[in-house]
Amino acid sequence: MTSTTPVSALGRQKRRGSTTAARSGMWAGILFVLPMLVLFVIFRFVPSLGAIGMSLTDYKLSGDYSVVWFDNYTRMLADDVFLGALTTTLVYAAIYVPLVVVVSMVTALVLNRLVWGTGFFRGALFLPYVTSFVLAAVIWLWIFASDGLVNGLLTEAGVDPYPFLTGNQAQVLTSLAVVSAWRGFGYSMLILLAGLKNIPEDLLESATLDGANATQRFFRIVLPLLRPVVFFVLVIETIAAFQVFDTIYVMTGGGPSRASYSLVYALYDQGFKFFDFGYAAAIGVAIFLLVFVISLIQRRFLDRSNT
Amino acid sequence: MTATLTRPGTETNGAPATARRRRRNRIRPGTILVASLLAFGTIVPFLAVFILALSPEGARTIPFQLPDEWTFDNLIAVLTARNFLRWTLNTTIYSIVSVVLVLITAAMAGYAFAKKRFPGREIMFWSFLATLMVPTQATIIPLFVLVARLEGIDTFWGLIVPTLANSQAVFLMRQFIMGLPDELFEAAKIDGAREWSIFWRIVLPLTTPILATLGIFVFLWHWNDFLWPLIIAQTDEMRTLTVGLASLNQEAVSQARLMAAAAITVIPCLVVFAVLQRYIVNSVAASGIKG
């Protein structure tokens, strides 16, 4: 069977003399990949190029457009609403990423120490991850409302209600980050837990015998060994932070007075409220570039700290 | 998005092993207490949804307490109001049809990438993977315009088909099928089986474990999806449950009604999770699959 010979740059000659079986294998391969290829070309590649193309036009709902080159991008740099959304998203990421990484690390460490009920606790802690952000937002609206669970208890205790979703930007973004972290930490928790399980226990035990306490063991042994996994988690959670939308849409609508107006929210507004598709597409390209640059920086950092 | 997490395991050596085992098997009450508190934080909000959904409208819910009487009125009111059943049907169609189509097309593509040789195979595979770098929001405007031009707004195909190009699914299928021995497929070919029947009779049955994992995650991903259905469903009848729940929230229905709607939305996820919990949790650790 020629179909088992490995392909190489020099393998072409061999293939020219291939049997009909191999050639029919080639056609089968093309036919099998075809449905997915068509889907990718139409719904991934075309829109990706389309985003760039559209961002250079003033594409309107009607389909009329003229090429405006970089007008959308220069407009963006002078647009207080966009720049505000950029700052808001960066502040949100600065709150959300450390929060979710710490929560997933703590829960992973707790699960790793458990010797009894592991399956139950792992499942219980992962539970929010299988539900939607919209559901999480609806639940936490009730918890955070001015007459909601927490404030109800505070009032009962004679303490002033806390403005979870009506306060200043830091307060509102923290509340939203808590909701996203509650819904989302389960994934990172499991990834970190898998990393913890791979740390040889002998290493930790000899450290204990040498007199290292739990904190020292964590910072001197566990964290350095876990570094690649931690950075993987950092990258995916940062990307998640830049995509925040669902919770904001349900809980604050971008408010109060744009305190939680994120980049994706700005894109949604420009596209589906003002139908300014050209500008919205440009915001989409900006989101892509931001996520791309940040993951490159993190990857570079990861490589360096790996050596 | 797969993390390779394997590292050499622990070697056990003679003498201190029993002492270590004793230490390891010691039940740690402090850890269990902390774990219970954390689990309390993830479970109680769901319990609250069900308790509020079963409480009479306007019942005193703050501070949190059980109602004096239980009622199904809210659930019935939600289910019979407006298009709620239709939203449930839409979400079911969106999730189930997507699962079936993603599994078939991804298994076909994964089989081709793993076991067939054809021109452009490598570049095609890597360009599929490259789309993982592009957040869906970045291309959602041109995608919407494209679907609108093809008259897919407010249709099931417009909702479903653009979500099928799933690079994670193709990647996982390819990795899995690459691990299957070539002899299996060649033996079938010698027996005269056509490619299509090799796919149905050999590839699909052998890939059941990875198909199940993928199926669960694709299901949850679609059931919980929000932004895409939000922009594609422009009429009330075409909404999915997440979009419907968000709209009920905006319409300021009573807390009890909203929680009843929330409870109905989340039940399928909870059932899937209750039945397949161990399986879902293990596949995240094993394959890095992200819902």
Interface residues (C-beta under 8 A of the other chain):
Chain A: M1 S3 T4 V7 A21 A22 S24 G25 M26 W27 A28 G29 I30 L31 F32 V33 P35 M36 L37 L39 F40 I42 F43 R44 F45 V46 P47 S48 G50 A51 G53 M54 Y59 G63 T107 V110 L111 R113 L114 V115 W116 G117 G119 F120 F121 R122 G123 A124 L125 F126 L127 P128 Y129 V130 T131 S132 F133 V134 L135 A137 V138 I139 W140 L141 W142 I143 D147 G148 L149 G152 L153 E156 W182 Y187 L190 I191 L193 A194 G195 N198 I199 P200 E201 D202 E205 P228 V229 F232 I236 I239 F242 Q243 F245 D246 Y249 V250 V264 L267 Y268 G271 F272 F277 A280 A281 G284 V285 I287 F288 V291 F292 S295
Chain B: M1 A3 L5 T6 R7 P8 G9 T10 E11 N13 P16 R20 R24 N25 R26 I27 R28 T31 I32 V34 A35 S36 L38 A39 G41 T42 I43 P45 F46 A48 V49 L52 I62 P63 F64 T105 A106 M108 A109 Y111 A112 F113 K115 K116 R117 F118 P119 R121 M124 S127 F128 T131 M133 V134 P135 Q137 A138 T139 I140 I141 P142 L143 F144 V145 L146 R149 V161 P162 L164 A165 S167 V170 D182 E186 K189 E195 F199 L220 W223 N224 D225 F226 L227 L230 I231 T242 V243 L245 A246 N249 Q255 L258 M259 A262 T265 V266 C269 L270 V272 F273 Q277 R278 I280 V281 V284 A285 G288 K290 G291
